[in-house]
Amino acid sequence: MKKLLYILLVLTAAACQKSYESVPLGQQQTLDLAFDTRDSLGKQAMAYLLTTYQQCTYNGHNRISGAYLDAASDDAVSSAPGIPAVQSIATGAYSAASPNNDDLWARNYTAIRNATVFIVYINRVPLLEKLPNGYPARSAYRSEARWLRALLYFQLLKRYGGVPLLGDTIRQITDNVQLPRNSFGDCVNYIVSECDNIKDSLRTAPMVNPTTYGRITQGAAMALKADVLLYAASPLFNGGNIDPSNPLTGYTSYDANRWKLAADAAKAIIDKGDYQLMKSFNDVFVTQAAPVGTNTETIAWMQLGSPANSVESANAPVGFTSQGGNGATSPTENLVDAFPSDSGYAITNPQAHFNPNDPWSHRDPVSVSPSFTTVRSG
């Protein structure tokens, strides 16, 4: 009996050894699995793309320790206790050794590589899905990844000037990654050309999946192009950059035609007819996107997490909300004075009929109100 038990144990051990996994199967997320040549539904590839979507998103106007980005400019000051991170941006109190919280270099290049992997490998997947217009969905997905990559480059361009453009090369850890920076103009041209090249292969609907996440559409490609060109035409980069002789920080000379390019790109979105300004500026921020809601200004968006009122609680005037506003951001008089009169004139223009003793009278109704708590800067 003991001999038989021994034989059974040996056979069982041998059988287990044969099926032993040195790495758990669930952790073997290889590119061959993500872009399976037999996956006609493309489920793994879509999961990869949606992960790249998530890598491209971050909190917007309050992403620096919950503070409004206005507090890093002349528009507001941070009233939060201690020394908030946004103040280091306002005062320039950061360095390469101690970067500010808006440093996106490593994050964006990681996402750029992932987007490029999808762009290169998606052709392996035999996707059978078609768009409503009969266009292959695979081309649209590939263009979505190209848009995400273009957006990531634009985020880098705004912060660092010209950055290395990697194209469709997927570099490995053993490759030479000490690449020179491309010029500011090269980066603008690359992003604009990407938007132009992908526009016609994207979905044409104004908004897709508005109740879950928004996929990149044709309107988003047109809007990104217009946004990039507007930045390029602005005095900050159009020959008036911090170092006018340096092509990395902007253009080395002024060109008025850059304004025309930006205007033409913006007009193309208007002429598309899918978007229009909301009648109430307040409704832009509290109305859900069309077609579920009536927000006709929203072009692309993604909701992260569950709805909450943390922004209002942190930044609303003290005691303003039922939970108690903390007044963490205080708009300056500079910001209030920047808004025009209801006739459209700046308050410094005599035709605005501005009365400093009654500053709220005849002002843009969506810009200022007596409930604003302001502090004078400087």
C-alpha positions as CSV (number, residue, x, y, z in Angstrom):
1,M,0.0,0.0,0.0
2,K,2.8,2.4,0.9
3,K,4.5,1.6,-2.5
4,L,1.3,2.3,-4.4
5,L,0.8,5.6,-2.5
6,Y,4.4,6.6,-3.4
7,I,3.8,5.9,-7.1
8,L,0.7,8.0,-7.1
9,L,2.5,10.9,-5.4
10,V,5.3,10.7,-8.0
11,L,2.8,10.7,-10.9
12,T,0.8,13.6,-9.4
13,A,4.0,15.6,-8.9
14,A,5.1,14.9,-12.5
15,A,1.7,16.0,-13.8
16,C,1.8,19.2,-11.9
17,Q,5.4,19.9,-13.0
18,K,4.3,19.6,-16.6
19,S,1.6,22.3,-16.3
20,Y,3.6,24.6,-14.0
21,E,3.6,28.2,-15.1
22,S,6.8,30.1,-14.4
23,V,4.8,33.3,-14.8
24,P,1.0,33.4,-14.0
25,L,-0.9,33.4,-17.2
26,G,-2.9,36.5,-16.1
27,Q,0.3,38.5,-15.9
28,Q,1.5,37.6,-19.4
29,Q,0.1,40.7,-21.1
30,T,2.2,40.5,-24.2
31,L,1.7,42.5,-27.4
32,D,0.8,39.2,-29.1
33,L,-2.1,38.8,-26.7
34,A,-3.2,42.4,-26.8
35,F,-3.2,42.4,-30.6
36,D,-4.3,38.9,-31.3
37,T,-4.4,37.9,-35.0
38,R,-7.5,35.8,-34.3
39,D,-9.5,38.3,-32.4
40,S,-12.1,39.6,-34.9
41,L,-13.8,41.5,-32.1
42,G,-10.6,43.2,-31.0
43,K,-11.5,43.1,-27.3
44,Q,-7.9,43.1,-26.1
45,A,-6.9,45.8,-28.5
46,M,-9.8,48.0,-27.4
47,A,-8.8,47.5,-23.8
48,Y,-5.3,48.6,-24.7
49,L,-6.6,51.7,-26.5
50,L,-8.9,52.7,-23.6
51,T,-5.9,52.4,-21.3
52,T,-4.1,54.9,-23.5
53,Y,-7.2,57.2,-23.3
54,Q,-6.9,57.1,-19.5
55,Q,-3.2,57.9,-19.6
56,C,-4.0,61.1,-21.6
57,T,-6.5,62.5,-19.1
58,Y,-5.8,64.4,-15.9
59,N,-7.8,66.8,-13.7
60,G,-8.2,70.1,-15.4
61,H,-8.4,73.5,-13.8
62,N,-7.7,72.2,-10.3
63,R,-5.0,69.6,-10.9
64,I,-2.3,71.2,-8.9
65,S,-3.0,70.0,-5.3
66,G,-6.7,70.8,-5.9
67,A,-6.0,74.5,-6.5
68,Y,-7.2,76.5,-9.5
69,L,-4.5,77.1,-12.0
70,D,-5.6,80.8,-12.0
71,A,-3.6,81.0,-8.8
72,A,-0.4,80.5,-10.8
73,S,-1.2,83.7,-12.7
74,D,-2.3,87.3,-12.1
75,D,-5.9,86.2,-12.2
76,A,-6.0,84.8,-8.6
77,V,-4.1,84.0,-5.5
78,S,-4.2,80.8,-3.5
79,S,-5.8,81.3,-0.1
80,A,-5.2,77.7,1.1
81,P,-3.2,77.3,4.3
82,G,0.5,76.7,4.2
83,I,2.5,77.0,1.0
84,P,0.3,75.3,-1.8
85,A,2.1,73.7,-4.7
86,V,0.4,76.1,-7.2
87,Q,2.3,79.0,-5.5
88,S,5.6,77.5,-6.5
89,I,4.5,77.9,-10.1
90,A,3.4,81.5,-9.5
91,T,6.7,82.4,-7.9
92,G,9.0,80.1,-10.0
93,A,10.1,78.3,-6.9
94,Y,10.9,75.0,-8.6
95,S,13.8,73.4,-10.5
96,A,14.8,70.3,-12.3
97,A,15.7,68.7,-9.0
98,S,12.3,69.8,-7.5
99,P,9.9,70.0,-10.4
100,N,6.4,71.4,-10.1
101,N,3.3,69.2,-9.9
102,D,2.5,70.0,-13.5
103,D,5.6,68.3,-14.9
104,L,4.3,65.9,-17.5
105,W,7.5,64.8,-19.3
106,A,7.7,61.2,-18.1
107,R,3.9,60.6,-18.0
108,N,3.4,61.9,-21.5
109,Y,6.2,60.0,-23.1
110,T,5.0,56.8,-21.5
111,A,1.6,57.4,-23.0
112,I,3.1,58.5,-26.4
113,R,4.9,55.1,-26.6
114,N,1.7,53.2,-25.8
115,A,-0.3,55.2,-28.4
116,T,2.4,54.4,-30.9
117,V,2.3,50.7,-30.1
118,F,-1.4,50.7,-30.8
119,I,-0.9,52.6,-34.0
120,V,1.7,50.1,-35.3
121,Y,0.1,46.9,-34.0
122,I,-3.6,47.4,-34.6
123,N,-3.3,46.3,-38.2
124,R,-2.6,42.8,-36.9
125,V,-6.1,42.5,-35.5
126,P,-8.7,41.3,-38.1
127,L,-11.4,43.6,-36.8
128,L,-14.7,43.1,-38.6
129,E,-16.5,46.1,-37.1
130,K,-17.8,48.8,-39.4
131,L,-18.7,52.4,-38.6
132,P,-22.3,53.5,-39.4
133,N,-21.0,55.0,-42.7
134,G,-19.5,51.6,-43.6
135,Y,-15.9,52.8,-43.0
136,P,-13.6,50.2,-41.3
137,A,-13.6,50.8,-37.5
138,R,-10.0,49.8,-37.3
139,S,-8.9,52.9,-39.2
140,A,-11.0,55.1,-36.8
141,Y,-9.4,53.4,-33.8
142,R,-5.9,54.0,-35.2
143,S,-6.7,57.6,-35.9
144,E,-8.0,58.0,-32.3
145,A,-4.6,56.8,-31.0
146,R,-2.9,59.3,-33.4
147,W,-5.1,62.1,-32.0
148,L,-4.2,61.1,-28.4
149,R,-0.5,61.1,-29.3
150,A,-0.9,64.6,-30.9
151,L,-2.6,65.9,-27.8
152,L,0.2,64.5,-25.6
153,Y,2.8,66.3,-27.8
154,F,0.8,69.5,-27.5
155,Q,0.8,69.3,-23.7
156,L,4.5,68.9,-23.8
157,L,5.0,71.7,-26.3
158,K,3.1,74.2,-24.1
159,R,5.3,73.4,-21.1
160,Y,8.8,72.8,-22.6
161,G,8.8,74.2,-26.1
162,G,10.2,72.0,-28.8
163,V,10.5,68.3,-27.8
164,P,11.8,65.2,-29.5
165,L,9.3,63.8,-32.0
166,L,9.5,60.0,-32.1
167,G,7.2,59.3,-35.1
168,D,6.1,55.7,-35.3
169,T,9.3,54.2,-34.0
170,I,8.9,52.0,-30.9
171,R,12.1,52.2,-29.1
172,Q,13.4,49.6,-26.7
173,I,15.3,50.1,-23.5
174,T,18.6,49.1,-25.3
175,D,18.1,51.8,-28.0
176,N,19.7,55.2,-28.0
177,V,17.0,57.5,-26.6
178,Q,19.3,60.6,-26.2
179,L,17.5,62.3,-29.0
180,P,17.7,66.0,-29.9
181,R,14.7,68.3,-29.4
182,N,12.8,69.3,-32.5
183,S,12.1,73.0,-33.0
184,F,8.9,74.6,-31.8
185,G,7.8,75.0,-35.4
186,D,8.5,71.4,-36.3
187,C,6.3,70.3,-33.4
188,V,3.5,72.6,-34.4
189,N,3.7,71.3,-38.0
190,Y,3.7,67.7,-36.9
191,I,0.6,68.0,-34.7
192,V,-1.3,70.0,-37.3
193,S,-0.4,67.5,-40.0
194,E,-1.5,64.6,-37.8
195,C,-4.9,66.3,-37.2
196,D,-5.3,66.9,-41.0
197,N,-4.3,63.3,-41.9
198,I,-6.7,61.6,-39.4
199,K,-9.7,63.9,-39.7
200,D,-11.6,62.1,-42.5
201,S,-11.2,58.6,-41.0
202,L,-12.7,59.6,-37.6
203,R,-16.3,59.3,-36.6
204,T,-18.3,62.4,-37.9
205,A,-20.8,62.5,-35.1
206,P,-20.4,65.5,-32.8
207,M,-20.2,63.3,-29.7
208,V,-19.9,59.5,-29.2
209,N,-20.8,57.7,-26.0
210,P,-21.7,60.8,-24.1
211,T,-22.9,58.9,-21.0
212,T,-19.7,56.9,-20.5
213,Y,-16.6,58.3,-22.2
214,G,-16.2,60.4,-25.3
215,R,-14.4,58.9,-28.3
216,I,-12.3,61.2,-30.5
217,T,-14.3,62.4,-33.4
218,Q,-13.7,64.5,-36.5
219,G,-14.6,67.7,-34.6
220,A,-12.0,66.9,-31.9
221,A,-9.3,66.7,-34.6
222,M,-10.3,70.0,-36.0
223,A,-10.5,71.6,-32.6
224,L,-7.0,70.4,-31.6
225,K,-5.6,71.8,-34.8
226,A,-7.2,75.2,-34.1
227,D,-6.0,75.2,-30.5
228,V,-2.4,74.4,-31.6
229,L,-2.4,77.1,-34.3
230,L,-3.8,79.7,-31.8
231,Y,-1.0,79.0,-29.4
232,A,1.5,79.2,-32.2
233,A,0.2,82.6,-33.3
234,S,0.1,84.1,-29.8
235,P,2.8,86.6,-28.7
236,L,4.1,84.0,-26.3
237,F,5.5,82.0,-29.2
238,N,5.1,84.1,-32.4
239,G,8.5,85.9,-32.3
240,G,8.0,87.2,-28.8
241,N,9.0,84.1,-26.9
242,I,11.3,84.2,-23.9
243,D,14.4,83.7,-26.1
244,P,13.5,85.1,-29.6
245,S,16.7,83.7,-31.1
246,N,16.0,80.2,-29.9
247,P,13.8,78.0,-32.2
248,L,13.1,75.6,-29.3
249,T,11.1,78.2,-27.3
250,G,9.0,79.5,-30.2
251,Y,9.4,81.1,-33.6
252,T,12.4,83.3,-34.1
253,S,10.4,85.9,-36.0
254,Y,6.8,87.2,-36.1
255,D,4.5,86.2,-38.9
256,A,0.9,87.7,-39.1
257,N,-0.2,84.8,-41.3
258,R,-0.1,82.5,-38.3
259,W,-3.1,84.3,-37.0
260,K,-4.9,83.7,-40.3
261,L,-4.1,80.0,-40.1
262,A,-5.6,79.9,-36.6
263,A,-8.7,81.8,-37.6
264,D,-9.2,79.6,-40.7
265,A,-9.0,76.4,-38.6
266,A,-11.5,77.8,-36.1
267,K,-13.9,78.9,-38.8
268,A,-13.8,75.4,-40.3
269,I,-15.2,74.1,-37.0
270,I,-18.0,76.7,-37.1
271,D,-18.8,75.9,-40.7
272,K,-19.1,72.2,-39.8
273,G,-22.3,73.2,-38.0
274,D,-22.2,70.6,-35.2
275,Y,-21.3,73.0,-32.4
276,Q,-22.4,76.4,-31.2
277,L,-22.0,78.7,-28.2
278,M,-24.3,78.3,-25.3
279,K,-26.6,81.2,-24.6
280,S,-25.7,81.1,-20.9
281,F,-22.0,80.9,-20.0
282,N,-23.0,79.2,-16.7
283,D,-24.7,76.4,-18.6
284,V,-21.5,75.4,-20.3
285,F,-20.3,74.0,-16.9
286,V,-23.5,72.5,-15.6
287,T,-25.1,71.0,-18.6
288,Q,-24.3,67.5,-20.0
289,A,-23.1,67.2,-23.5
290,A,-25.4,66.6,-26.4
291,P,-27.1,64.4,-27.5
292,V,-28.1,63.4,-24.0
293,G,-27.9,67.0,-22.7
294,T,-28.1,70.3,-24.4
295,N,-24.5,71.4,-24.2
296,T,-23.6,72.3,-27.7
297,E,-20.1,73.6,-26.9
298,T,-18.6,70.3,-25.7
299,I,-16.4,68.6,-28.4
300,A,-14.5,65.9,-26.5
301,W,-14.6,64.9,-22.9
302,M,-14.1,62.0,-20.5
303,Q,-15.6,61.7,-17.0
304,L,-13.2,60.3,-14.4
305,G,-14.6,59.0,-11.1
306,S,-18.0,59.7,-9.6
307,P,-19.6,63.2,-9.5
308,A,-18.6,65.1,-6.5
309,N,-18.6,68.7,-5.2
310,S,-15.0,68.8,-3.9
311,V,-14.1,71.6,-6.3
312,E,-16.9,73.7,-5.1
313,S,-16.2,73.0,-1.4
314,A,-12.5,73.8,-1.8
315,N,-12.9,77.0,-3.8
316,A,-16.3,78.5,-3.2
317,P,-16.5,81.6,-0.9
318,V,-16.4,80.8,2.8
319,G,-19.8,79.6,3.9
320,F,-21.2,79.7,0.4
321,T,-22.1,75.9,0.0
322,S,-24.1,73.8,2.3
323,Q,-20.9,71.9,3.1
324,G,-19.0,75.1,3.7
325,G,-16.8,76.7,1.1
326,N,-13.1,76.9,2.0
327,G,-12.3,79.9,-0.3
328,A,-9.1,78.3,-1.4
329,T,-8.8,80.5,-4.5
330,S,-9.4,84.2,-4.5
331,P,-9.8,86.0,-7.8
332,T,-7.9,89.3,-8.1
333,E,-9.1,92.7,-9.1
334,N,-7.0,92.2,-12.3
335,L,-9.4,89.4,-13.3
336,V,-12.5,91.3,-12.5
337,D,-11.3,94.4,-14.4
338,A,-10.5,92.2,-17.5
339,F,-14.2,91.5,-18.1
340,P,-15.9,94.0,-20.4
341,S,-19.1,96.0,-20.2
342,D,-22.4,94.7,-21.5
343,S,-21.7,96.7,-24.6
344,G,-18.5,94.8,-25.3
345,Y,-16.1,97.6,-24.5
346,A,-13.3,97.3,-22.0
347,I,-14.1,99.2,-18.8
348,T,-11.1,101.5,-19.6
349,N,-13.0,102.7,-22.8
350,P,-15.1,105.8,-22.2
351,Q,-17.9,104.2,-24.3
352,A,-18.2,101.5,-21.7
353,H,-19.7,104.1,-19.3
354,F,-18.0,102.4,-16.4
355,N,-18.7,103.8,-12.9
356,P,-16.1,102.8,-10.3
357,N,-18.6,103.7,-7.6
358,D,-21.1,101.2,-9.1
359,P,-18.7,98.6,-10.7
360,W,-21.3,96.0,-11.3
361,S,-23.6,98.1,-13.4
362,H,-23.6,97.6,-17.2
363,R,-21.1,94.7,-16.9
364,D,-21.1,91.4,-18.8
365,P,-23.8,89.5,-16.9
366,V,-21.8,86.2,-16.9
367,S,-18.5,87.7,-15.8
368,V,-18.9,89.6,-12.5
369,S,-21.3,89.9,-9.7
370,P,-21.3,91.4,-6.2
371,S,-20.9,88.0,-4.7
372,F,-17.4,87.7,-6.0
373,T,-14.7,87.9,-3.3
374,T,-11.8,89.8,-4.7
375,V,-8.4,90.8,-3.5
376,R,-6.2,93.3,-5.1
377,S,-2.9,91.9,-6.4
378,G,0.5,93.7,-6.6
